[in-house]
Amino acid sequence: MNRSLLIIGVLLMVAGVFVLNQGALILTPIAELTGLASQVQTERLIVPPTLLTVSASNYSFLPVSLQGGVTAKGSLQVGNGQGIAMYVMDEANFAQWQTRHTGQVLLANPMAISYNFTITPNTTGTYFFIFDNQDTTKRVIILSIGVLENTTVVSPFIENAGFELFALGIVFFAIGAKIGRKPKPEETLEAGARCRFCHARLATGETFCPKCSRAQK
């Protein structure tokens, strides 16, 4: 039995269980340092396709929470190929616009029909997506919005690190349990030793006396 290998095996198994419980993401800093992680831009949907009806000579709006510095992408589809005015404003400017005062807009399209847009607000807050119908017939629109996020993707080696550590720990533990204890130096007979019974000369490391055949240990 090799105690050092047994200890290493136990530590590796404990580390494997810890990673499995906490998740492989705790190893992300190590993955980034070793080149086993990469940054991938993904789109997260924050407003799934939503149907809105805007009455004639009226407007409708949808408040959406956006994060400053984070790009949002969206699409607008107006039914029957009819256009509608679309604006995006923050809360303060929307309040001004409701009182028919001119406010600053983050995005404006006076005749949107099939419209894909991208906006990046400077500050975090609630932004109002406004649909102003100046026509005498109603408009039916579908709006969807997502945000672009940088996601760290680690290699499969890191993702499965918990299982790998635990399996490696089992291997070390099994090897440590099978390896026999090495004999101590004092247990090996030195060259020129003599039999303790008949005093015949023994070869180096010889266990039995060649003359009387008695064990020396």
Residue pairs with C-beta under 8 A, 6 or more apart in sequence:
1 176
1 177
1 179
1 180
1 181
2 175
2 176
2 179
2 181
3 176
4 176
5 172
5 173
5 175
5 176
5 179
6 172
6 173
6 176
6 177
7 176
8 169
8 172
8 176
9 169
9 170
9 171
9 172
9 173
9 174
9 175
9 176
10 169
10 173
11 169
12 165
12 166
12 168
12 169
12 172
13 165
13 166
13 169
13 170
13 173
14 169
15 165
15 169
16 161
16 162
16 163
16 164
16 165
16 166
16 167
16 168
16 169
17 162
17 166
18 162
19 26
19 27
19 161
19 162
19 165
20 162
20 163
20 166
24 154
24 158
24 159
24 160
24 161
24 162
25 154
27 154
27 158
27 161
28 37
28 152
28 154
28 158
30 36
30 158
31 37
31 152
31 154
31 155
31 158
32 152
36 154
36 155
36 157
36 158
37 152
37 153
37 154
37 155
37 158
38 152
38 153
39 150
39 151
39 152
39 153
40 150
40 151
40 152
40 153
41 148
41 149
41 150
41 151
42 148
42 149
42 151
43 73
43 146
43 147
43 148
43 149
44 146
44 147
44 149
45 144
45 145
45 146
46 64
46 65
46 72
46 145
46 146
46 147
47 62
47 64
47 74
47 143
47 144
47 145
47 146
48 144
49 142
49 143
49 144
50 62
50 142
50 143
50 144
51 140
51 141
51 142
52 60
52 62
52 131
52 140
52 141
52 142
52 143
53 60
53 138
53 139
53 140
53 141
54 60
54 84
54 131
54 132
54 133
54 138
54 139
54 140
54 141
55 133
55 138
56 133
56 135
56 136
56 137
56 138
57 133
57 134
57 135
57 136
58 133
59 130
59 131
59 132
59 133
60 130
60 131
60 133
61 94
61 128
61 129
61 130
61 131
62 128
62 129
62 143
63 126
63 127
63 128
63 129
64 72
64 126
64 127
64 128
64 129
64 145
65 124
65 125
65 126
65 127
66 72
66 119
66 121
66 124
66 125
66 126
66 127
66 147
67 121
67 124
67 147
68 121
68 122
68 123
68 124
68 125
69 120
69 121
69 122
70 120
70 121
70 147
70 148
70 149
71 118
71 119
71 120
71 147
71 148
72 118
72 119
72 120
72 121
72 145
72 146
72 147
72 148
73 116
73 117
73 118
73 145
73 146
73 147
73 148
74 116
74 117
74 118
74 119
74 143
74 144
74 145
74 146
75 115
75 116
75 117
75 143
75 144
76 86
76 112
76 114
76 115
76 116
76 117
76 141
76 142
76 143
77 114
77 115
77 141
77 142
78 84
78 112
78 113
78 114
78 139
78 140
78 141
79 139
79 140
79 141
79 142
80 140
81 113
82 113
82 135
82 137
82 139
83 111
83 112
83 113
84 111
84 112
84 113
84 131
84 132
84 133
84 135
84 139
84 141
85 108
85 109
85 110
85 111
85 112
85 131
85 132
85 133
85 134
86 107
86 108
86 109
86 112
86 115
86 129
86 130
86 131
86 132
87 97
87 105
87 107
87 108
87 109
87 129
87 130
87 132
88 105
88 106
88 107
88 108
88 119
88 127
88 128
88 129
88 130
89 97
89 103
89 104
89 105
89 106
89 127
89 128
89 130
90 104
90 106
90 121
90 123
90 125
90 126
90 127
90 128
91 125
91 126
91 127
91 128
92 103
93 103
93 104
93 105
94 103
94 128
94 130
95 103
96 102
96 103
97 103
97 130
106 119
106 121
106 127
107 117
107 119
109 115
109 117
121 127
129 143
129 145
131 139
131 141
133 139
157 164
187 217
188 205
189 202
189 204
189 205
189 206
189 207
189 216
190 204
191 203
191 204
192 201
193 201
193 202
193 216
194 200
194 201
194 202
195 201
195 202
195 209
195 211
195 212
195 214
195 216
196 216
197 209
197 212
197 214
198 209
198 211
198 212
198 214
200 209
200 210
200 211
200 212
202 209
202 210
202 216
203 210
206 216
207 215
207 216
207 217
208 214
208 215
208 216
209 216
